[in-house]
Amino acid sequence: RNVLFDVLRESAASQNLESVLDTLAQRLGPVLRFREVAVLIKRADGELVLQAAWGFADPAKVLGKTVRYGEGLTGGAAASGKTVHVTDVASSPDYLAFWGEVARTGSFIAVPIRAGGETIGMLALTRPPSDPLKAAESRYLAAVADQVALAIKNAQLFAKLEELSTKDELTGLPNRRYLNERLERDITES
């Protein structure tokens, strides 16, 4: 419950999607004993991009990587809109091991982040073999994914409103408000 509360609080306090996703990954990992936590968000081109990571030896090696719908366990869960839970990834040929950056041991779960009947992202989580994921935990993770969906939609709406407030909707060019803000910032910096 504390993790859910933290996600809600962060999403209400911050309109920055990266901050919300980082908080989620940082809180979920240690509290729920995950080995790795990855949050992937659907891009406009339909691919999922890994935007937040925790527990990886070198997160920079996985951040920004993409998964197509239907690719591996995570892409398969995204395509079906259903959670995929594998108790032993060593026996699953579809497990991509985060592009070879993690061990092919333990358990794995991919939970769709859904809003308005559409998958807008994925939670991909692993546990070591000594502490496998239980089926009951998938219900809790589905509740976390629901809160993440709200946070994502909130951050996306804020970004869209911010863009609309500084650009002409018809031409896409900066408007007077943008120019005034930029002028003030430039005067302050000089």
Secondary structure as the mmCIF struct_conf table of DSSP 4:
data_model
#
loop_
_struct_conf.conf_type_id
_struct_conf.id
_struct_conf.beg_label_comp_id
_struct_conf.beg_label_asym_id
_struct_conf.beg_label_seq_id
_struct_conf.end_label_comp_id
_struct_conf.end_label_asym_id
_struct_conf.end_label_seq_id
HELX_RH_AL_P HELX_RH_AL_P1 ASN A 2 ALA A 13
HELX_RH_AL_P HELX_RH_AL_P2 LEU A 17 VAL A 31
TURN_TY1_P TURN_TY1_P1 LEU A 32 ARG A 33
BEND BEND1 ARG A 35 ARG A 35
STRN STRN1 GLU A 36 LYS A 42
TURN_TY1_P TURN_TY1_P2 ALA A 44 ASP A 45
BEND BEND2 GLY A 46 GLY A 46
STRN STRN2 LEU A 48 TRP A 54
BEND BEND3 GLY A 55 GLY A 55
BEND BEND4 ALA A 57 ALA A 57
HELX_RH_3T_P HELX_RH_3T_P1 PRO A 59 LYS A 61
TURN_TY1_P TURN_TY1_P3 VAL A 62 GLY A 64
STRN STRN3 THR A 66 VAL A 67
TURN_TY1_P TURN_TY1_P4 TYR A 69 GLY A 70
BEND BEND5 GLU A 71 GLU A 71
HELX_RH_AL_P HELX_RH_AL_P3 GLY A 72 SER A 80
TURN_TY1_P TURN_TY1_P5 GLY A 81 GLY A 81
BEND BEND6 LYS A 82 LYS A 82
STRN STRN4 VAL A 84 VAL A 86
BEND BEND7 THR A 87 THR A 87
HELX_RH_3T_P HELX_RH_3T_P2 VAL A 89 SER A 91
TURN_TY1_P TURN_TY1_P6 PRO A 93 ASP A 94
HELX_RH_AL_P HELX_RH_AL_P4 ALA A 97 GLY A 100
TURN_TY1_P TURN_TY1_P7 GLU A 101 GLU A 101
BEND BEND8 VAL A 102 VAL A 102
BEND BEND9 ARG A 104 ARG A 104
BEND BEND10 GLY A 106 GLY A 106
STRN STRN5 SER A 107 ALA A 115
TURN_TY1_P TURN_TY1_P8 GLY A 116 GLY A 117
STRN STRN6 GLU A 118 ARG A 127
TURN_TY1_P TURN_TY1_P9 PRO A 129 SER A 130
BEND BEND11 ASP A 131 ASP A 131
HELX_LH_PP_P HELX_LH_PP_P1 PRO A 132 LYS A 134
HELX_RH_AL_P HELX_RH_AL_P5 ALA A 135 THR A 166
STRN STRN7 LYS A 167 LYS A 167
TURN_TY1_P TURN_TY1_P10 GLU A 169 THR A 171
STRN STRN8 PRO A 174 PRO A 174
HELX_RH_AL_P HELX_RH_AL_P6 ARG A 176 GLU A 189
#
